[in-house]
Amino acid sequence: MLNKPKLSLALVGVLVLGACAQSGVVVSRVDYAFQYEPAEISAAGGGDRQMKVSVLGNPFGAPAEAVEASVIESMQGRTFGIPVNFSANPENPDPSRAYHVVLAFNPKGIRTPGELCKAGEGMTFVNPDPETTTLMGVFCSSHSYLSHAIARADAVAGPGSEQLDGLVAQLTLALFPSDNTNRQDEGDTGVRPN
């Protein structure tokens, strides 16, 4: 028998997938490290704290500052349950841990999410396909990733566009879930009761 929280989480998942399909966004990969805890989001950027966001790559030919501002604006209010204050230059980050988000447009040669946590050291970018924009994102604690996702969308017009807003929104929702499906509590065998 399903308990109500699991049922409502499943319903939210169906609604998010439906929104992805409607906006033309495909979230093709989502991965959470075993140590990811949704409560960490509050420490990272909740309340009066701000979480650092680095935006790498620019497939639009617009000024990098405009792309960064548009991306960060689209991230606001797109986390489950815990409001997070995303910022390119945080004034009040968590002093005890180096939480941050890195988003990269069309990255080339990234093999692990941890590589992206290093904020693009030595990263190169592929020439963008004018039809499809790929956005890879990681939520990091120092150089270790806590969550990772890749999203793609067609016909993204650039900063301030509805298509870019939808792409960033769906990626942000995937990066900050309300539950970590990979985490096992002590004594949890990973087998769900019938």
C-alpha positions in Angstrom: 0.0 0.0 0.0 1.4 3.4 -0.9 1.5 6.0 1.8 0.2 9.6 1.0 3.7 11.3 0.7 4.9 8.7 -1.9 1.6 9.0 -3.8 1.8 12.8 -3.9 5.5 12.7 -4.9 4.6 10.3 -7.7 1.8 12.8 -8.8 4.3 15.7 -8.7 6.6 13.6 -10.9 3.9 13.0 -13.5 3.0 16.7 -13.5 6.6 17.7 -14.0 7.1 15.3 -16.8 3.9 16.6 -18.4 5.2 20.1 -18.1 8.5 19.1 -19.7 6.7 17.6 -22.7 4.4 20.6 -23.1 7.3 23.1 -23.1 9.5 21.0 -25.4 12.1 20.4 -22.8 13.6 16.9 -22.4 15.4 16.1 -19.1 17.5 13.2 -20.2 19.6 12.4 -17.2 19.1 12.9 -13.5 21.4 11.6 -10.9 21.7 12.1 -7.1 24.7 11.3 -5.0 23.9 9.0 -2.0 24.7 11.8 0.4 22.3 14.3 -1.1 19.8 15.5 1.5 17.1 18.0 0.4 17.5 19.8 3.8 21.0 20.8 2.6 19.3 23.2 0.1 18.1 25.3 3.0 21.6 25.6 4.4 23.0 26.3 1.0 20.7 29.1 -0.1 17.6 29.4 2.0 16.5 32.2 4.3 18.9 35.1 4.1 21.7 32.9 2.5 22.5 33.0 -1.2 23.8 30.1 -3.3 26.5 30.8 -5.9 25.6 30.0 -9.5 28.1 29.9 -12.3 26.8 29.9 -15.9 29.3 28.7 -18.5 29.0 28.8 -22.3 26.9 31.1 -24.4 25.2 29.7 -27.4 23.1 32.8 -28.1 25.5 35.5 -29.2 24.1 37.8 -26.5 26.3 39.4 -23.8 27.3 36.8 -21.2 25.9 39.0 -18.4 22.5 39.0 -20.0 22.6 35.2 -20.4 23.7 34.8 -16.7 21.0 37.1 -15.4 18.3 35.5 -17.5 19.3 32.0 -16.3 19.5 32.9 -12.6 16.1 34.7 -12.8 14.6 31.5 -14.3 16.0 29.4 -11.4 14.2 31.5 -8.7 11.2 29.7 -7.2 11.9 26.5 -9.0 12.9 24.2 -6.1 10.5 21.8 -4.3 9.4 23.2 -0.9 12.5 25.2 0.1 12.9 28.6 -1.5 16.5 29.2 -2.6 18.2 32.5 -3.3 20.4 31.9 -6.4 23.0 34.6 -7.1 26.0 35.0 -9.4 27.8 37.0 -6.6 26.3 35.9 -3.2 26.6 38.4 -0.4 25.8 35.8 2.3 26.8 32.3 1.3 27.0 29.4 3.8 30.4 29.9 5.5 30.8 26.3 6.5 30.5 24.6 3.1 31.2 25.6 -0.5 27.7 24.9 -1.9 27.3 26.1 -5.5 25.5 25.4 -8.8 27.2 25.2 -12.1 25.2 25.3 -15.3 27.0 24.8 -18.7 25.5 25.3 -22.1 26.8 22.7 -24.7 29.8 21.4 -22.7 32.3 19.2 -24.5 34.1 16.3 -23.0 32.6 16.3 -19.5 32.7 12.7 -18.2 31.6 13.1 -14.6 29.5 15.7 -12.8 32.4 16.3 -10.4 34.3 17.8 -13.3 31.6 20.4 -13.7 31.8 21.2 -10.0 35.2 22.6 -10.6 33.4 25.4 -12.4 34.7 24.8 -15.8 38.5 24.6 -15.3 39.8 23.8 -18.8 36.3 23.2 -20.2 35.5 23.6 -23.8 32.2 24.0 -25.5 30.8 22.5 -28.7 29.5 24.8 -31.4 25.8 24.9 -30.7 23.3 23.1 -32.8 21.0 26.0 -33.9 18.0 23.7 -33.4 18.8 22.2 -30.0 20.3 23.7 -26.8 21.8 21.4 -24.2 22.1 22.5 -20.6 24.0 20.5 -18.0 23.8 21.3 -14.3 25.2 20.2 -11.0 24.5 21.1 -7.4 27.9 20.9 -5.6 29.4 20.9 -2.2 33.0 21.9 -2.9 34.2 19.8 -5.8 31.7 16.9 -5.1 28.4 16.8 -6.8 25.1 16.2 -4.9 22.8 16.2 -7.9 23.2 16.3 -11.6 20.9 16.7 -14.6 21.0 17.3 -18.3 18.2 19.0 -20.2 17.6 19.8 -23.9 15.2 22.0 -25.7 14.6 23.0 -29.3 14.4 26.5 -30.7 15.7 28.4 -27.7 15.7 32.0 -28.7 18.0 33.4 -26.1 18.0 35.4 -22.9 14.5 36.4 -21.7 12.8 33.9 -24.0 10.0 31.5 -22.9 12.0 28.6 -24.3 15.1 29.4 -22.1 12.9 30.0 -19.1 11.3 26.5 -19.6 14.7 24.8 -20.1 16.2 26.3 -17.0 13.1 25.8 -14.9 12.9 22.0 -15.7 16.7 21.6 -15.1 16.4 23.4 -11.7 13.4 21.2 -10.7 15.5 18.1 -11.5 18.5 19.3 -9.6 16.6 20.1 -6.4 14.1 17.2 -5.8 12.1 16.9 -2.6 13.5 13.4 -2.0 16.6 11.5 -2.9 15.6 8.2 -4.5 19.2 6.9 -4.2 19.4 7.3 -0.4 18.9 4.3 1.8 18.2 4.8 5.5 20.0 2.6 8.0 18.6 -0.9 7.7 16.8 -0.1 4.4 17.3 -2.9 1.9 16.1 -0.8 -1.0 13.1 -3.2 -1.4 9.8 -1.4 -1.1 6.9 -3.2 0.6 3.9 -4.3 -1.5 
